[in-house]
Amino acid sequence: MKGRDISNMTDKRICIGEITTAHGIRGQVRVRCFGDNPDSLHKYGPLYTSETGTETVTITLQSPNKGAWVARVKTKNGVVDDRNVAETMRGTMLWIDRSALPDIESDDEFYHTDLIGMDVADENGNAIGTVADVQNFGASDLLEIKPTEGGPTFYVPFADDFIQDVDMDARRIVVEMVEGLRGDK
């Protein structure tokens, strides 16, 4: 799987961060980065402010702050230097083109967006559902699974103890279903 072919996914955008709130009185904002490296917020140049639109902003990180970063934002109108303008940016998601991301060179690393929509089966090949989302509430990544037979979604830790195989070509993940994963007892 080294150097995975992502040609079928290059035309979509990937959300890599979010402006969570204004910070201070001089137009700074707090930004949460969804990747491992906050440098991604400015490494790829201007960031789109929507999944399909053309409007962009440039983020300049200044300092870490309570699990996020204090940053300056530059729009087409210049650098944001007013708290009221910064407040209007609250909740703005920050996007890049999928094609801007580097190829993954390791068999055990994945972009979350590439896992979403994959089929999930148990170790016996029985369909369980599809990956609806990938979440991280602080401890580790969790696959949110939408069950094939309906019902509420449930989480499977994205860890070696639970994940037996990730086949990107077949778009299939094999999990070891242990008692309690679906909330059953």
C-alpha positions in Angstrom: 0.0 0.0 0.0 3.0 2.3 0.1 2.4 5.5 -1.9 -1.4 4.7 -2.1 -3.2 5.9 -5.2 -5.5 8.8 -4.2 -6.4 9.8 -7.7 -10.1 9.1 -7.1 -10.2 11.3 -4.1 -8.1 14.3 -5.2 -11.1 16.5 -6.3 -12.6 16.9 -2.8 -11.6 19.2 0.0 -10.4 18.2 3.5 -11.3 20.1 6.6 -8.1 20.7 8.6 -9.2 23.1 11.2 -11.8 25.5 12.7 -11.9 29.0 14.0 -13.5 28.4 17.3 -13.8 31.9 18.7 -12.4 35.4 18.9 -9.4 36.0 21.2 -8.6 39.4 22.8 -9.6 42.8 21.4 -7.3 43.1 18.4 -8.9 40.7 16.0 -7.1 37.5 16.9 -8.9 34.2 16.9 -8.5 30.8 18.5 -8.0 28.0 15.9 -8.3 24.3 16.5 -6.2 22.1 14.2 -7.6 18.7 13.2 -4.2 17.2 12.2 -1.2 16.1 14.1 0.8 19.2 13.1 -0.6 22.7 13.5 1.8 23.8 10.8 -0.7 22.4 8.3 -2.8 25.5 9.0 -0.4 27.7 7.1 1.9 25.2 5.4 -0.5 24.7 2.5 -1.1 28.4 1.9 -4.5 30.0 1.8 -7.3 27.9 3.3 -10.8 27.7 1.9 -13.6 28.7 4.2 -16.1 26.2 2.8 -16.1 22.8 1.3 -17.0 24.1 -2.2 -16.7 27.9 -2.3 -13.8 30.1 -3.5 -13.3 32.4 -0.5 -10.0 31.9 1.3 -8.1 33.1 4.4 -4.5 32.9 5.5 -3.8 31.8 9.1 -0.7 32.9 11.0 -0.2 31.0 14.2 1.0 33.0 17.2 0.9 30.9 20.3 -0.7 27.7 21.8 -3.7 28.4 24.0 -5.8 25.7 25.8 -5.6 23.0 23.2 -5.9 25.4 20.3 -3.8 28.2 18.8 -4.1 32.0 18.9 -3.8 33.2 15.3 -4.1 36.1 13.0 -6.4 35.9 10.0 -5.9 37.6 6.7 -8.9 37.8 4.3 -9.2 39.4 0.9 -9.8 42.7 2.8 -6.6 42.5 4.8 -5.6 41.4 8.3 -8.5 41.1 10.7 -7.7 43.6 13.5 -11.2 44.0 15.1 -12.8 41.7 17.6 -16.2 42.2 16.1 -15.0 41.0 12.7 -13.2 38.1 14.4 -16.4 37.1 16.2 -18.2 36.7 12.9 -15.6 34.1 11.9 -16.5 31.8 14.9 -17.3 28.3 13.6 -15.6 28.8 10.3 -14.2 25.5 9.1 -10.8 25.6 7.3 -10.4 23.5 4.1 -7.6 22.5 1.7 -7.8 20.6 -1.6 -7.2 16.8 -1.0 -4.5 16.9 -3.7 -2.4 19.3 -1.6 -1.8 16.6 1.0 1.3 14.5 0.7 1.0 10.8 -0.2 1.1 8.5 2.8 4.1 6.3 2.8 3.3 4.0 5.7 0.9 1.1 5.7 -0.5 2.0 9.2 -1.2 5.7 8.6 -4.4 7.0 7.2 -6.1 10.3 6.5 -9.4 10.3 8.4 -11.3 11.4 5.4 -10.1 8.3 3.5 -11.7 6.0 6.1 -15.1 7.6 6.0 -17.5 5.6 3.9 -15.5 2.4 4.1 -17.4 -0.9 4.7 -16.8 -2.5 8.1 -17.0 -6.3 8.6 -16.3 -8.6 11.5 -13.5 -11.2 11.5 -15.9 -13.7 9.9 -16.7 -11.5 7.0 -20.2 -10.4 8.2 -21.2 -6.9 7.3 -21.4 -4.6 10.3 -21.8 -1.2 8.7 -19.9 1.7 7.3 -17.6 4.3 8.8 -19.8 7.4 9.3 -17.0 9.5 10.9 -13.7 9.4 12.7 -13.8 11.1 16.2 -11.2 11.8 18.8 -12.5 12.9 22.2 -9.0 13.1 23.7 -7.7 9.5 24.2 -7.5 8.1 20.7 -9.2 7.9 17.3 -12.6 6.2 17.2 -14.4 4.9 14.1 -18.1 5.9 14.3 -19.9 3.0 12.7 -23.3 3.3 11.2 -24.8 -0.3 11.5 -26.0 -2.0 8.3 -29.2 -3.1 10.0 -30.0 0.4 11.3 -30.0 1.7 14.8 -27.7 4.1 16.6 -24.1 4.5 15.6 -21.4 3.1 17.8 -17.7 3.5 18.2 -14.8 1.1 17.6 -11.4 2.2 18.8 -9.0 2.6 15.9 -6.3 0.5 17.6 -4.5 -2.7 16.9 -6.6 -4.5 19.6 -9.8 -4.0 17.6 -8.7 -3.4 13.9 -7.5 -6.5 12.1 -7.2 -5.1 8.6 -7.6 -1.9 6.6 -7.8 -2.6 2.9 -7.8 0.8 1.1 -8.2 -0.8 -2.3 -11.3 -2.8 -1.3 -12.5 0.1 0.9 -13.0 -2.4 3.8 -12.1 -2.5 7.4 -12.1 -5.7 9.4 -12.8 -5.3 13.1 -12.8 -7.7 16.0 -16.2 -7.3 17.6 -15.9 -7.8 21.3 -18.8 -7.8 23.6 -20.0 -4.3 24.6 -18.8 -2.4 21.5 -22.3 -1.8 20.3 -23.5 -0.8 23.8 -24.9 -4.3 24.4 -24.0 -6.2 27.5 
